C-alpha cells in the first residue's frame, strides 16, 4: 500500500486569507474528494498534514476544527473515499514549534507513528512552506495551482518540484502508470 500526504486548505478545500473557521466555510475544491477516493481505490493511504494557526489566533477552537474535519470525512465517505489520519499544527507562526510547516516535525511524527520512511512519498501542497516541509522530509514535493498555488509559483520553486492544476490532476498522474 502506498502513502500520500496532503495539505488541507487550498488542496482539498477552498482556502481563505481569513481562515476556514467553521464547517460552513469548508467547501471542497471541485474534484478533490473524488481524487482522494480514486487514490484510495488504487491502494493509497491518505494523510493530511495541515497548519491551523487559526486556533492560536483565537479564530476557532479544537472542537470546531474537529467538526470541520468531520464534515470533510463525511463528504469524502459519500464519494467512497477516506482519510487515514489528520495531523495539524495549532500554533501560530511566532510560536517556534517544530510541527508547523515549513518545519517537518509533523512529517517526522507521521513517519514514526506509521513506522514508514517518507523518502519519495508524494506530498501535495499549495504553498512554499508545504514544499519546504516535504523536501526536509525527503518526500516528493508536489505543488497544485489551486489555493495559494498560483501565488507560490511566482516565488520560484526549487528544482524538481512537480506542478499540477489540482488534486485531480495529481491523482491522474500518480495512477496513470498503474493503468499500463
ZADORO-586629 format. One record per residue: x negated, y, z of N, C-alpha, C, CB in turn; residue number from 1. Coordinates in pm, whole numbers. Glycine has a CB too. Example, Ala and Ser with C-alpha at 12.3 -4.5 7.8 and 13.67 -1.06 7.14 Angstrom:
PT_n.u_n.v_n.w_ca.u_ca.v_ca.w_c.u_c.v_c.w_cb.u_cb.v_cb.w_i
PT_-1319_-569_780_-1230_-450_780_-1320_-330_780_-1131_-447_905_1
PT_-1285_-225_708_-1367_-106_714_-1290_3_787_-1408_-60_572_2
This chain:
PT_n.u_n.v_n.w_ca.u_ca.v_ca.w_c.u_c.v_c.w_cb.u_cb.v_cb.w_i
PT_-85_-119_0_0_0_0_-88_124_0_96_0_122_1
PT_-52_223_-81_-127_347_-92_-67_455_-2_-129_395_-238_2
PT_-146_556_22_-106_667_109_-114_797_31_-195_673_236_3
PT_-23_889_57_-30_1024_3_8_1121_113_63_1040_-122_4
PT_-65_1231_121_-41_1334_222_20_1455_153_-174_1373_296_5
PT_129_1506_208_197_1621_151_204_1734_251_337_1583_105_6
PT_181_1855_204_218_1973_280_371_1982_268_145_2105_227_7
PT_435_2056_358_581_2064_352_627_2187_274_640_2069_494_8
PT_609_2305_331_662_2428_271_587_2461_142_651_2545_370_9
PT_662_2472_34_603_2504_-95_572_2381_-178_479_2582_-75_10
PT_578_2262_-116_554_2136_-188_684_2057_-193_441_2053_-120_11
PT_746_2035_-77_870_1960_-69_990_2056_-74_875_1875_60_12
PT_979_2165_-2_1088_2262_6_1041_2400_-35_1148_2266_147_13
PT_1138_2485_-66_1108_2624_-99_1046_2690_23_1236_2701_-145_14
PT_944_2772_-1_874_2841_106_931_2981_122_722_2846_78_15
PT_897_3044_231_938_3181_256_830_3252_335_1074_3186_332_16
PT_796_3374_295_699_3452_372_753_3485_511_663_3582_296_17
PT_886_3471_528_950_3495_657_964_3367_739_1088_3559_636_18
PT_904_3258_692_905_3127_758_1041_3058_742_871_3143_907_19
PT_1036_2927_746_1158_2844_747_1189_2824_895_1139_2705_669_20
PT_1297_2888_943_1326_2894_1086_1447_2812_1130_1346_3034_1127_21
PT_1528_2769_1034_1649_2694_1067_1671_2583_963_1773_2789_1072_22
PT_1748_2482_999_1781_2380_899_1849_2440_775_1872_2274_961_23
PT_1931_2542_792_1999_2603_678_1901_2666_579_2098_2709_726_24
PT_1787_2714_630_1686_2776_543_1601_2673_469_1595_2867_625_25
PT_1605_2549_513_1526_2444_449_1601_2393_327_1495_2329_548_26
PT_1547_2420_208_1608_2373_84_1501_2307_-2_1676_2490_8_27
PT_1527_2184_-48_1425_2114_-126_1401_2179_-263_1466_1969_-145_28
PT_1278_2169_-309_1245_2209_-445_1304_2103_-537_1088_2225_-466_29
PT_1362_2145_-646_1426_2052_-738_1329_1941_-778_1477_2125_-863_30
PT_1372_1817_-760_1293_1702_-800_1195_1651_-695_1218_1734_-921_31
PT_1175_1727_-586_1074_1685_-488_1117_1561_-409_1045_1800_-391_32
PT_1242_1556_-369_1288_1441_-292_1287_1314_-377_1430_1467_-236_33
PT_1328_1329_-502_1327_1215_-593_1183_1169_-621_1398_1251_-726_34
PT_1090_1264_-625_949_1230_-645_897_1146_-528_862_1358_-661_35
PT_935_1184_-407_894_1106_-289_953_967_-296_938_1177_-158_36
PT_1080_957_-334_1145_825_-346_1075_740_-451_1295_842_-382_37
PT_1036_799_-563_964_725_-667_831_675_-613_940_815_-792_38
PT_761_760_-538_633_719_-480_653_605_-379_564_839_-411_39
PT_757_618_-295_789_510_-201_813_379_-275_913_547_-116_40
PT_894_387_-378_931_268_-454_807_200_-514_1030_305_-564_41
PT_707_281_-549_583_228_-606_484_182_-499_517_335_-694_42
PT_524_192_-372_440_141_-264_361_245_-188_346_44_-320_43
PT_387_372_-212_316_478_-139_379_503_-3_314_608_-221_44
PT_293_520_97_334_567_229_319_719_224_248_502_348_45
PT_422_791_266_422_937_260_405_992_401_552_991_196_46
PT_307_1082_416_286_1151_543_282_1300_515_153_1103_614_47
PT_350_1377_598_350_1522_586_257_1579_693_494_1580_600_48
PT_168_1669_653_85_1745_745_113_1892_716_-70_1711_730_49
PT_164_1963_816_212_2099_794_175_2193_908_361_2097_775_50
PT_134_2314_872_117_2421_971_255_2479_999_18_2532_920_51
PT_289_2492_1126_417_2550_1165_394_2658_1270_513_2441_1218_52
PT_323_2763_1229_289_2871_1324_411_2951_1368_188_2964_1262_53
PT_525_2929_1304_647_2995_1349_678_2961_1494_765_2957_1260_54
PT_631_2845_1540_650_2807_1681_569_2900_1770_609_2658_1705_55
PT_440_2917_1739_354_3006_1819_403_3150_1813_209_2999_1772_56
PT_463_3187_1701_511_3325_1683_648_3348_1748_519_3357_1534_57
PT_707_3241_1803_836_3255_1869_954_3262_1773_836_3376_1956_58
PT_935_3222_1647_1041_3229_1548_1132_3107_1551_982_3244_1411_59
PT_1081_2996_1603_1160_2875_1622_1093_2792_1730_1172_2794_1488_60
PT_1170_2697_1785_1113_2609_1887_1101_2468_1831_1201_2610_2016_61
PT_1041_2379_1907_1016_2242_1860_1148_2171_1831_935_2163_1964_62
PT_1249_2195_1913_1380_2133_1888_1436_2172_1751_1480_2172_1999_63
PT_1424_2300_1717_1471_2346_1586_1388_2284_1474_1467_2500_1577_64
PT_1256_2278_1494_1170_2213_1394_1212_2068_1374_1021_2220_1437_65
PT_1243_1999_1482_1289_1860_1471_1420_1850_1394_1305_1799_1611_66
PT_1509_1948_1412_1635_1949_1337_1609_1973_1188_1730_2056_1392_67
PT_1513_2060_1157_1475_2083_1017_1422_1954_956_1367_2196_1006_68
PT_1336_1885_1030_1279_1760_979_1385_1650_968_1164_1714_1069_69
PT_1483_1651_1058_1594_1555_1047_1672_1579_919_1687_1566_1170_70
PT_1697_1705_887_1767_1738_762_1686_1688_643_1792_1891_750_71
PT_1556_1712_644_1470_1668_535_1476_1516_520_1324_1714_558_72
PT_1466_1445_631_1470_1298_627_1606_1246_579_1438_1241_766_73
PT_1714_1311_623_1850_1271_581_1866_1288_431_1957_1353_657_74
PT_1826_1406_381_1841_1432_238_1753_1338_157_1805_1578_207_75
PT_1637_1307_209_1546_1214_141_1606_1073_138_1409_1212_211_76
PT_1665_1031_248_1728_898_254_1841_885_151_1781_871_395_77
PT_1910_995_125_2020_993_28_1973_961_-113_2092_1126_28_78
PT_1845_985_-141_1791_951_-274_1698_830_-268_1717_1072_-332_79
PT_1696_763_-152_1620_640_-139_1475_656_-98_1625_568_-266_80
PT_1440_770_-40_1302_793_0_1287_805_150_1249_916_-67_81
PT_1160_800_194_1135_819_337_994_873_357_1154_687_414_82
PT_980_941_468_851_993_512_812_913_635_856_1148_542_83
PT_693_857_632_649_772_742_619_852_868_526_694_700_84
PT_556_967_852_518_1048_968_508_1194_928_385_999_1029_85
PT_531_1279_1027_514_1423_1010_422_1471_1121_651_1500_1012_86
PT_307_1525_1084_215_1585_1180_221_1734_1158_69_1529_1164_87
PT_242_1810_1265_249_1955_1249_161_2023_1351_394_2004_1262_88
PT_108_2137_1310_32_2222_1400_122_2337_1443_-99_2276_1331_89
PT_151_2349_1573_239_2454_1622_167_2585_1651_310_2407_1745_90
PT_36_2588_1631_-46_2702_1672_-47_2813_1569_-188_2656_1699_91
PT_-82_2932_1615_-98_3047_1527_-239_3053_1472_-65_3175_1601_92
PT_-261_3138_1372_-393_3148_1309_-504_3189_1407_-388_3246_1196_93
PT_-470_3262_1512_-570_3312_1606_-598_3216_1721_-525_3444_1662_94
PT_-528_3104_1726_-540_3013_1840_-668_2929_1841_-422_2922_1844_95
PT_-735_2920_1728_-862_2849_1722_-851_2698_1739_-951_2901_1826_96
PT_-738_2639_1703_-723_2495_1717_-787_2423_1598_-573_2457_1728_97
PT_-810_2295_1613_-868_2217_1504_-761_2151_1416_-962_2111_1559_98
PT_-635_2155_1462_-530_2088_1385_-468_2177_1277_-421_2041_1479_99
PT_-496_2306_1283_-439_2398_1184_-523_2400_1058_-428_2540_1243_100
PT_-460_2369_945_-531_2379_819_-574_2525_800_-442_2330_699_101
PT_-695_2554_758_-785_2474_676_-872_2374_753_-872_2564_598_102
PT_-865_2372_885_-939_2270_960_-875_2134_932_-940_2301_1115_103
PT_-948_2028_957_-896_1897_920_-862_1809_1041_-995_1826_834_104
PT_-836_1871_1156_-804_1793_1275_-682_1704_1258_-781_1884_1391_105
PT_-580_1754_1190_-460_1672_1169_-489_1556_1074_-344_1758_1113_106
PT_-575_1579_977_-616_1471_886_-693_1364_963_-703_1528_769_107
PT_-783_1408_1050_-860_1314_1132_-767_1236_1224_-967_1389_1216_108
PT_-671_1304_1284_-572_1240_1370_-495_1133_1292_-475_1344_1428_109
PT_-453_1167_1171_-380_1072_1087_-465_949_1057_-336_1140_956_110
PT_-590_971_1019_-679_859_987_-696_766_1107_-817_910_941_111
PT_-709_825_1226_-723_744_1347_-595_668_1380_-764_832_1466_112
PT_-481_736_1369_-353_671_1400_-325_553_1309_-239_773_1389_113
PT_-351_572_1179_-321_466_1082_-437_371_1060_-280_527_950_114
PT_-551_404_1122_-673_324_1105_-707_308_957_-656_185_1170_115
PT_-711_425_889_-744_426_747_-855_528_720_-618_459_662_116
PT_-918_511_607_-1016_606_558_-944_695_457_-1141_533_493_117
PT_-961_824_466_-889_916_378_-964_946_248_-862_1045_450_118
PT_-1077_880_225_-1152_903_102_-1062_882_-19_-1274_809_95_119
PT_-1052_988_-99_-978_987_-225_-826_969_-209_-1031_879_-312_120
PT_-773_983_-88_-628_980_-68_-571_1112_-122_-590_959_84_121
PT_-471_1106_-211_-414_1230_-263_-356_1315_-150_-306_1200_-368_122
PT_-390_1444_-150_-337_1539_-51_-286_1659_-128_-447_1581_55_123
PT_-155_1675_-130_-89_1774_-214_-51_1897_-132_37_1714_-281_124
PT_-93_2013_-179_-59_2138_-112_-41_2250_-211_-166_2174_-13_125
PT_-1_2367_-157_19_2484_-242_-68_2602_-201_164_2525_-238_126
PT_-158_2581_-104_-241_2692_-57_-387_2649_-48_-193_2743_80_127
PT_-475_2747_-44_-617_2718_-34_-648_2643_94_-699_2847_-41_128
PT_-578_2674_204_-607_2602_329_-570_2455_319_-532_2666_445_129
PT_-468_2420_239_-436_2279_215_-551_2211_141_-304_2265_133_130
PT_-603_2279_40_-713_2226_-41_-837_2208_47_-744_2321_-160_131
PT_-867_2309_129_-986_2304_214_-977_2190_316_-1005_2437_287_132
PT_-862_2170_376_-846_2061_474_-862_1926_406_-708_2069_543_133
PT_-806_1912_286_-820_1787_212_-967_1760_180_-737_1791_82_134
PT_-1036_1862_131_-1177_1845_94_-1262_1811_216_-1231_1972_26_135
PT_-1233_1874_330_-1309_1847_452_-1288_1703_501_-1269_1945_562_136
PT_-1182_1639_455_-1150_1502_495_-1187_1401_388_-1002_1491_527_137
PT_-1251_1447_282_-1285_1362_167_-1162_1308_95_-1372_1247_211_138
PT_-1046_1371_120_-925_1334_48_-933_1395_-92_-796_1381_124_139
PT_-837_1362_-176_-831_1409_-314_-738_1530_-319_-783_1296_-412_140
PT_-793_1653_-324_-707_1771_-319_-630_1792_-449_-790_1895_-289_141
PT_-500_1817_-434_-413_1842_-548_-331_1966_-517_-319_1719_-579_142
PT_-330_2061_-609_-253_2185_-593_-129_2179_-681_-338_2310_-627_143
PT_-16_2219_-624_106_2236_-704_131_2386_-721_230_2166_-635_144
PT_192_2421_-834_218_2562_-866_339_2617_-790_241_2578_-1017_145
PT_416_2529_-727_533_2573_-652_487_2642_-523_626_2454_-619_146
PT_580_2703_-451_545_2771_-326_444_2881_-353_488_2671_-224_147
PT_332_2876_-282_226_2976_-298_121_2931_-400_159_3004_-163_148
PT_149_2825_-474_53_2768_-567_3_2862_-675_113_2650_-630_149
PT_93_2937_-736_50_3032_-840_-43_3137_-780_173_3101_-905_150
PT_-10_3186_-662_-95_3283_-593_-232_3222_-561_-26_3333_-463_151
PT_-230_3097_-519_-354_3028_-485_-444_3013_-608_-324_2890_-426_152
PT_-385_2990_-724_-464_2977_-846_-546_3102_-875_-372_2947_-965_153
PT_-493_3218_-838_-565_3344_-865_-688_3360_-776_-472_3463_-845_154
PT_-696_3281_-667_-811_3287_-576_-931_3210_-631_-773_3231_-439_155
PT_-908_3127_-730_-1014_3044_-784_-1027_2917_-703_-1147_3119_-786_156
PT_-1010_2804_-767_-1012_2675_-698_-1151_2614_-702_-911_2580_-761_157
PT_-1185_2537_-599_-1309_2461_-604_-1304_2362_-722_-1333_2385_-470_158
PT_-1419_2327_-771_-1428_2235_-883_-1366_2100_-847_-1574_2216_-926_159
PT_-1295_2043_-941_-1239_1910_-924_-1098_1905_-866_-1327_1832_-837_160
PT_-1041_2020_-830_-905_2021_-776_-807_2009_-892_-879_2152_-694_161
PT_-722_1908_-884_-620_1889_-988_-504_1985_-962_-570_1741_-990_162
PT_-439_2030_-1070_-327_2124_-1060_-210_2068_-1140_-367_2266_-1111_163
PT_-93_2066_-1076_30_2020_-1140_141_2122_-1115_71_1879_-1088_164
PT_244_2117_-1200_354_2212_-1186_428_2197_-1054_451_2196_-1301_165
PT_451_2072_-1012_530_2047_-892_505_1904_-844_681_2070_-918_166
PT_570_1867_-736_552_1734_-680_599_1625_-776_628_1722_-548_167
PT_702_1652_-853_749_1553_-951_639_1523_-1053_876_1603_-1023_168
PT_567_1625_-1096_457_1605_-1192_342_1528_-1128_407_1741_-1246_169
PT_316_1554_-1000_212_1479_-928_251_1331_-924_193_1534_-782_170
PT_377_1304_-888_424_1164_-881_409_1096_-1016_571_1159_-835_171
PT_446_1163_-1121_433_1105_-1255_287_1074_-1287_491_1199_-1361_172
PT_198_1165_-1255_55_1145_-1282_-1_1027_-1201_-25_1273_-1250_173
PT_40_1016_-1076_-9_907_-991_48_771_-1033_27_934_-845_174
PT_172_773_-1082_238_647_-1114_214_603_-1257_386_660_-1091_175
PT_177_694_-1345_157_660_-1487_59_546_-1507_109_781_-1562_176
PT_-58_545_-1438_-150_433_-1460_-89_298_-1420_-278_456_-1381_177
PT_6_299_-1327_67_174_-1283_164_118_-1387_141_197_-1151_178
PT_207_203_-1480_302_158_-1581_234_83_-1695_378_276_-1636_179
PT_104_101_-1709_32_40_-1821_0_-104_-1795_-95_116_-1851_180
